Every structure is written in structure tokens, then in C-alpha cells.
Amino acid sequence: MIKTKQLFAALTLMVTGLSSAHADYTLNLMEGATELSRDVYGLHMWVFWICVVIGIIVFGAMFYSIYYHRKSMGHKAEQFHESTTIEILWTIIPTVILVAMAIPATKLMLKMDNVQESEMSIKVTGWQWKWEYEYMDNGIHFFSTLDEASNKARQKDSGIDPRSVPHYLLNVDKPLVVPVNTKIRFLFTAADVIHSWWVPDLGWKKDTIPGFINEAWTSVEKAGTYRGQCTELCGKDHGFMPIVVIAMEKEDYQEWVMEQKGLALEEASAATKEWTADELIAKGETVYTNNCSSCHMGDGAGMAGTFPAITASSVVTGDIDAQVELMMNGKGMMPAFGQMLSAVDFAAVSTFIRNGLGNEVGDSIQPSAIQAKQSALPEDEGEDDDE
Amino acid sequence: MSAATAEHDDHHDHGPEKGLLRWIVTTNHKDIGTMYLIFALAMFFVGGTMALIIRTELFEPGMQFVDPQFFNSMTTMHALVMVFGAVMPAFVGLANWQIPLMIGAPDMALPRMNNMSFWMLVAGVLLLASTLFMEGGAPASGWTLYPPLVLQTGNALPFAIFSVHLLGISSIMGAINVIATIFNMRAPAMTLMKMPLFVWTWLITAFLLIAIMPVFAGAVTMLLTDRFFDTSFFDAAGGGDPVLYQHIFWFFGHPEVYVMILPTFGVASTIIPVFARKPLFGYSSMVYATAAIAFLSFIVWAHHMFTVGMPMAGELYFMYATMLIAIPTGVKIFNWTATMWKGSMTFEAPMLFSIAFVVLFTLGGFTGLMMSLAPVDFQYHDTYFIVAHFHYTLVPASVFILMAAGYFWLPKWTGNMYDEKLAKLHFWLSAISVNILFFPQHFLGLAGMPRRIPDYAVQFADWNMISSIGAFIYGPSQLIFVYIVYKTIKGGTGEKVTDEVWEGAKEQSLEWTLPSPTPYHTFAEPPKEVPTMSTGR
């Protein structure tokens, strides 16, 4: 007995010692930044305290009995084995408690389900392994991917301490920006497999399902940055597709919208300009790191049996149009990049892989040529890449 | 009658065959039970090794040891091996050993099928394990095998599906055998409401198995045709629906988790009265509660899917139905507490594991109740909170009770006493480390850590490290159990046990009326009387 006590004490010390070393851990659900998330938190605490009270009563009785009704204390066993009264009581009381939980839960459920009277809509599409955001009201449209610093640090044996990366694995290249105090309706779907969109501070998560649309709503009360992750296992990089939502004051948001529209125009004109092969290769390297390297590896070696190598690949060293075709439409586990990348990025990475990673084909393709091919793609996502 | 049997006796009363053949062709319920138990224990360590690989990678943030794809294979295979290779076969092993002994039958009703179902299990699990070495790796889509993701599996997919078919056939045959045995082979005095609760819970479990295994086999067959024969059951582009798979899967999957917990309840209800030296409190309410839980398990499946976007009516229905499970489960926990109340308790290893089960399973029950509330589950779903919840209902529940059952019946089976000191060490190491392992996972989930991720944000680092330390203690300390079992079989402490082994056990159940060690053939003639203390009638 003494030994076990010592062991227990040592473990407790170890546990408390370790956790005091870092201060930013949390124990409980966050209250979040919306009315819904606070309601959820309230219900969570309500049920939690009910469980605590029941636990104290049941475990209290059990441990009283374990202590006093021992053979070593000389306690003689009584031989009762049923009591209709008490059995009815401990069936009815839990039923009443359940009703006390079900009523607030039902109210909250109805509230969360009500997407009526929303002021704007954002369509979220899950991809392996990034998020696509489309603002239905003003046409802003972009992809959001794990940021470069996290992506470098998370490679096996990267030698980079994750603690030195700000918001490791919870940061993206292009966050979702929303105005505060605005009822936003989200529409969810997916392009390949099922994902799930979760920002804890908003109070819910919703699955994104290929071929189907789900809905949910939020209205963020405080300006700030809110982080979350994909929560439905979606393949190799499931752990590496974070979500960042920046809630801005309404004026700031309007400014951001104007800025995005300007950027879209710039991008369009960049696609029509003539690029040199060197420019494309330089840009393509970054695009490759952000979009391709997680499967085909940083050096283009791929992973035997699962992801083909880029280096010396017959597709990459063969006809450029066939290569572009495959990248546009995807194949098997390879996503269709046709709509995911801008014409410039697409042309850049297509050129890069033919002239880098150990390949020396020597040709290139212009963004304008890609743009022509992209406009021939079907409008909506989710076209099926038959196995 | 007795004269005829006596004449047959020298013909029938032979021991087992010699050598390896004994185990391959045996139809003896005790031999088959032993093989199931040993196989399950071996798989417990295989699945446990996979868990330790997972916890090693999660010890610190950053990717140090495995690739994300292999990590996903590990979470998938850990679950499949533990569910289908360890916990389920272990309970089938206990059923094989104990059901005939507890109802006064000479063997299982269908001994040859019994042998076949064991060897099919071995084939199924080996086939599943072989996928680890295939091109593209083992399945990495989680044990739920959700499409479309699972359709991206490499060469392993058809093998994994065929393995599920084999495991399903094996389970169904085992279940048929249990039902046939219980309905046809009870001693005349053993009426249904005099059966020990372990037999009752297994009878109900067997019906669950027969109902659900074909459903699972159907679901995975649809995956097979979607992948290879151009059907579109789960493909929206062809008019199908990926969520349909989830409905079918969880129609199987929810009763499946009760397949692992109902026999657990049965063993706990058998052990606690013996060490409290009292009859079980509320025998008939225990039977009805088990039946009620089994029934409810069929109508609550979509609580695993609150976030898939069901209609409001569906969400509310599945929420209410799920909450109802708390009532019969509560009755069971109150009954166990009342059984201990005013008893004369001693705390040998089986009792310690059983009490830990009641306490820690109740914690898992509390989190289950929290998750039944759909709007709050939107936060909990697919986080480490869920991982903590179902591990509390499986490890310190099913696995602890399997250990308890081992210590409880091993002296009966072998005639030797196990080493109580070592067993207590095993218990305390397990009970403490299992909480270090799983309790912090509640905090991780609530703080926002999704499940099935190979790497995590740094604010989750501390609790993950503590959880991994718990795993590093819990895993190896199970080797103590292997050592104790081995020593007990080889002679134990040297102290020969009495027939009833535990004080007063004869009053509780039939197996303790037999000699220790249990002879190779038992109850060639049914017992005239059955103990009534455990049933209170």
C-alpha cells in the first residue's frame, strides 16, 4: 500500500510539474465569440454539473460502502437483493433529470438550425487538403492552405522546432475574412472526400460532403482571429488543413473587399501577359512547395507505391499538354488542380516540374494557354474522377 | 438412464488428443475457449503496439517517427485489431469456457462449427494484418471505413473487405452456437430467470451479433462494388450518397459497441456479488436493463453523425433516443452499488478490477450523456473528447473486466492459484496509468484538438505528453498479466485451490460445484439443482 501511495504521489507531481511549464493550455470548452457558442458552452456546463452531482452521490455511496462494509472491518453481509420502491425511484429520478437536459438542448438545436434572414453567404468547399471560400454576394473567391512556415516545420525530420513557428499548424496563407455582427450563412460541400469545418469559437462544426450542401450560420460578436481545423479524417494531410477566420469591423471588411477585387484584376492581367521561362520556374517552385510537395515530396521523389515520383516521370518528361490535362482533372488520389490554382500558378508549376527536380525538358507553357483550358472546364466542382 | 451413461463413460471419458493436432481439430469447448483467449491476448498486444506507435508520434509536436499516411493506417488498424481481434474474441473465449459450465451443459451445442468459427477468425485477422505489407499500405480511413476516402485505399481494400466478411461469418457462427446452447442445453432446473447474468448478457449479445454482422458485410460489399464494378451506392455523381454508408455502418456500429460492453456487464454482475458475499441486487431489473439497452442500441445510430447535416427532426429524435440509454445504464450502476452496499467485501484482484470498471465506466457514461445532446456534440464531435469517452468505456471497462475474468476463473480452470501480490501490482499500475493515459484527452478535445491527427498545435503539447507517458506505463504493465497467467498455468503459487475457489462461490454459480481444475469433460449428466443465490429466487 505504501508503495502504491508513493507511486501515486510521484505521478501527481510529474503531472502538475509538467503542466505548469507551459501556461497556454486549457482544460475546458471555450466560450467562443458568438451567441451560439456561448449557449453551447452554457449547456455544456449545465450537463457537466449535473454529472458532477450524480457522480458525487453514486461514488460517495460506493466508497462509503467500500470503506465500511469490508470483511476486514468485521462487517457481516446482509442478504437483501431487491427493493421495488428504490428501483422505481432510481428509474424515475434520472428520467426527470434527462427532461431537464432535453428542454434547453432542443431550444438551442432549433436556434442553431435557423439560417433564415442571413445577411451574406459564404460557400466553403473542402479539398484534399485545403479549403476553398466563395463569397456568394461579391464574387470573392480563393483557396486557403496551411502556411509555409508550418508546412516546412511539419515535414518529418525538418529540424525546425514547432514551438518556434507562430501558430504552428493553425495558420494559413489566406484567411477567411468576415464582418462582425453580421448573420452569415455558410454553405458546405466538398470536392473529393468528406471533410468537416470546425472553428471552436463559432460553437459548431459541419461536415462537407461531396455532392451535397450543408448549412450553418454564425454572427461573430468581437473582431479578432479565430482558428480551427478539419475534423473529419480526409486522408494523409488531414491534420494539416487549418482554418483561420478573421472577423473585422464592418468598415475594415469593406476595405478588404475592395482590396480583394483589385487583386483579382491584377491576377487577371498577369495571366494575359507573356512570361519568361525563368520567371515561371521561379514562381513555380513556391507553388510546388505549397501544393505538391506533401505527396510528391520536396525533391520530387514521391512515395513508392502511393505517390508517383515527379523526377524522371514519363508524364512530366513527355507531352506538356498531356501533363497539363492530368493536373487539371486529377487522377485517383491526385486532386483536380484545374480550378484550385490560378492560371499563373498553374503555368508556373507546370513549367517548374519540367525544368526542376532533376528534370530538364526545356519547354514551358504560358498562363494564357492555361486560362484557355481552364475556361473549358465544367463550371461546378465535384466532377468525378473515376477510379 | 444412469446405467446407460455409465456404460458409455469409459468410451467417452477420454482426455484430449496429444500434440498440436489437439488444438487444430478440437471440438471441446474448453480447448476452443482457451484458444480464443490466447489469440485475443496476443492480438491485444499487437493492437497495443500500434497504439504505442501512435502515442510515440504524439509524444511531442512535429513529425518524428512515422509518415502521416502510416499514422492513419495505425489508427485504423489499432481499432480494427482491438475490436475484432482482441475484445470480441476474448468474450467469445469466455463464453466458450463459461456458458456450458454455468448452465450445466456438457459442451456447446455445435462443437464442430465452434472449431470452424475460431479458425475463420484467425484467418480473418491474419488477412487483415497482411494488408500492412501491401502496396499502398493498410487501410488508412479509420476503422469506420467511410467512403469516398476508403476508396482511395491501395491494393489493401479488397483484402480488408474480405477479412471483414470472414470475421463476420466467424462472429455469426459463434453467436448461433451461443443461442443454440443456451436455449437447448440448460440443466432442467436452470430456467431462463435462474441463469447467471453472464449467460443472459451473452444471449442478448448473440442476437445483436446475428442482426448486425450481415449489415456490416453488406456495407463493405457495396464499397467493393463501388470500387471495382462501377456501382455508385456512395457516389453522388452517380446518384448515390456517401452519408448512406454512414447510416448503414452505424446501424451496425452502434450495436457493435454494445457487443463489447454487454458481456462486460455480465462478468461484473458475476464477480461483484461473490466478493461482496451477497446476492446480486435487482437480478431481474439487470436482465430487463440489458434487454432495454440492446433494443435501444438499434435505434440511436445516427448520434455518431450529428454533424453530417440531418434534418432537424432527425437530429432531435436521435438525441432523445440516445439520452434514454442513460436510464437502463444508470439502473445497472445503481444495482452494482447496491450489491456492494452492506456486503462483507474483500478486495482480491477480480474485485479490484470490477470496482475500477464500475467507477471508470461511469465516467465514460457521463461523457456519453454529454455527447448525446446534439447541439453540444457539434463541439465534441471528432475531437479527443470522443477518443477519451470511448476509451473509458472500452479499456477500463471491457479490458479491465476481461482481466478480472482471467483472475476470477483461472484458478477454476487450472486448479492453481495466481500470484495475488503480482496481480495487485498489475491492477494498481493499470488503474493509475489508464487514467494518466485517457483523462487528459478530455482536456485536449475540449481545448480543440481533433482526433486522428498525426501532429498538433503546440498548446496541446503538455497533455499529449502526459497521455503518452500514461500509455508507456499502461502498455508494458500488461505484460505482468501474461507472466501471471503463464505462472498460474504452470503451477501458480503451489497452493491447490478448493472446488469453490472463492468463499461462498458455490452458492452463486454452477461452475464452482465442479472439481478444480475443471475436468476435460464436465456435466455429462446435468446437475439436479442449480444455485439460486445470484438470482435471488
Interface residues (C-beta under 8 A of the other chain):
Chain A: T4 L7 F8 L11 M14 V15 L18 S19 A21 H22 D24 Y25 T26 L27 N28 L29 M30 D39 V40 L43 H44 V47 F48 C51 I54 G55 V58 F59 A61 M62 S65 I66 H69 R70 K71 S72 H75 K76 A77 E78 Q79 F80 H81 E82 I86 E87 W90 T91 P94 T95 L98 M101 A102 A105 T106 L108 M109 L110 M112 D113 A153 R154 Q155 K156 D157 S158 I160 D161 P162 R163 H167 Y168 L169 L170 F188 D192 V193 I194 S196 W198 P200 G203 W204 K205 K206 D207 I209 P210 G211 F212 N214 E215 G228 Q229 C230 T231 E232 L233 C234 G235 K236 D237 H238 G239 F240 M303 G305 T306 G332 M333 G382 E383 D384 E387
Chain B: P61 G62 M63 Q64 V66 D67 P68 Q69 N72 E135 G136 G137 A140 S141 G142 Y146 P148 L149 L151 Q152 G154 R227 D235 A236 A237 G238 D241 P242 V243 A276 R277 K278 P279 L280 F281 G282 Y283 S284 S285 T307 V308 G309 M312 E315 L316 M319 Y320 M323 L324 A326 I327 G330 V331 I333 F334 T337 A338 M340 W341 K342 G343 S344 M345 T346 F347 I355 V358 V359 T362 L363 F366 L369 M370 L373 A374 P375 V376 F378 Q379 H381 D382 T383 W428 I432 I436 F443 L446 A447 G448 P450 R451 R452 I453 P454 D455 Y456 A457 V458 Q459 F460 A461 D462 W463 M465 I466 I469 G536
